[in-house]
Amino acid sequence: MNDSADIKTAADRLQSALQSLEGALTPLLDKVSRLEVQAKEVETMGADRTALAAKLDESKAKEEAFSAREKEFNALADETTQELDRVISQVRNALGEA
């Protein structure tokens, strides 16, 4: 063979090898693309989860504050009821209805 034919054969073999490599890499690149999309989705879900956890914590804090205020209100209502009962009793005693 001559140099020109050897170069042509080598070039053809190189081209064939490159096509084989490209054919082998295409499914891998597709898989990497899908994995990147999934990774972004997981990252987004993680961010959403963090935001929801923060909102839940905020809601819990508000509920606890409301519960504390409700207990305080109930205690004041009980005290007021007892005081009104005492005043009504005193008025009745004063009127001689006891």
Wavefront OBJ file of the C-alpha trace (Angstrom):
o trace
v 0.000 0.000 0.000
v 1.017 3.529 -0.419
v 0.986 6.343 2.114
v -2.120 7.920 0.609
v -4.103 4.677 0.904
v -2.825 4.123 4.456
v -3.879 7.639 5.420
v -7.291 7.116 3.810
v -7.749 3.798 5.664
v -6.630 5.341 8.948
v -8.973 8.295 8.407
v -11.871 5.944 7.662
v -11.108 3.870 10.746
v -10.833 7.042 12.843
v -14.161 8.287 11.458
v -15.777 4.932 12.236
v -14.355 4.956 15.757
v -15.628 8.503 16.298
v -19.105 7.493 15.106
v -19.071 4.505 17.454
v -17.954 6.734 20.316
v -20.670 9.250 19.514
v -23.246 6.456 19.376
v -22.089 5.207 22.775
v -22.038 8.684 24.313
v -25.506 9.769 23.135
v -27.435 7.533 25.588
v -25.084 8.568 28.386
v -25.593 12.260 27.628
v -29.367 11.714 27.545
v -29.187 9.993 30.916
v -27.080 12.829 32.354
v -29.661 15.343 31.073
v -32.489 13.432 32.729
v -30.513 13.193 35.957
v -29.834 16.942 35.893
v -33.567 17.604 35.466
v -34.342 15.268 38.364
v -31.678 16.916 40.505
v -33.255 20.326 39.847
v -36.676 18.926 40.762
v -35.282 17.491 43.990
v -33.637 20.827 44.764
v -36.925 22.636 44.129
v -38.791 20.161 46.341
v -36.204 20.688 49.066
v -36.662 24.443 48.874
v -40.453 24.012 48.940
v -40.164 21.708 51.931
v -37.994 24.227 53.757
v -40.485 27.011 53.032
v -43.403 24.862 54.187
v -41.546 23.909 57.374
v -40.942 27.599 58.093
v -44.632 28.360 57.536
v -45.599 25.471 59.792
v -43.279 26.738 62.529
v -44.768 30.218 62.155
v -48.308 28.822 62.362
v -47.403 26.810 65.461
v -45.974 29.905 67.131
v -49.138 31.864 66.302
v -51.301 29.044 67.644
v -49.312 28.910 70.871
v -49.568 32.696 71.277
v -53.316 32.522 70.636
v -53.669 29.680 73.117
v -51.822 31.684 75.765
v -54.055 34.708 75.124
v -57.148 32.502 75.244
v -56.101 31.112 78.649
v -55.482 34.643 79.901
v -58.880 35.750 78.604
v -60.605 32.766 80.241
v -58.899 33.535 83.558
v -60.015 37.162 83.351
v -63.550 36.068 82.414
v -63.631 33.749 85.444
v -62.388 36.525 87.728
v -64.982 38.911 86.307
v -67.766 36.358 86.767
v -66.723 35.777 90.386
v -66.592 39.520 91.040
v -70.031 40.007 89.482
v -71.395 37.170 91.620
v -69.973 38.891 94.734
v -71.470 42.240 93.728
v -74.869 40.662 93.004
v -74.728 38.891 96.368
v -73.890 42.175 98.149
v -76.725 43.990 96.366
v -79.148 41.250 97.331
v -77.945 41.418 100.944
v -78.379 45.161 100.902
v -81.902 44.792 99.576
v -82.649 42.100 102.127
v -83.168 39.318 99.550
v -80.532 36.988 100.876
l 1 2 3 4 5 6 7 8 9 10 11 12 13 14 15 16 17 18 19 20 21 22 23 24 25 26 27 28 29 30 31 32 33 34 35 36 37 38 39 40 41 42 43 44 45 46 47 48 49 50 51 52 53 54 55 56 57 58 59 60 61 62 63 64 65 66 67 68 69 70 71 72 73 74 75 76 77 78 79 80 81 82 83 84 85 86 87 88 89 90 91 92 93 94 95 96 97 98
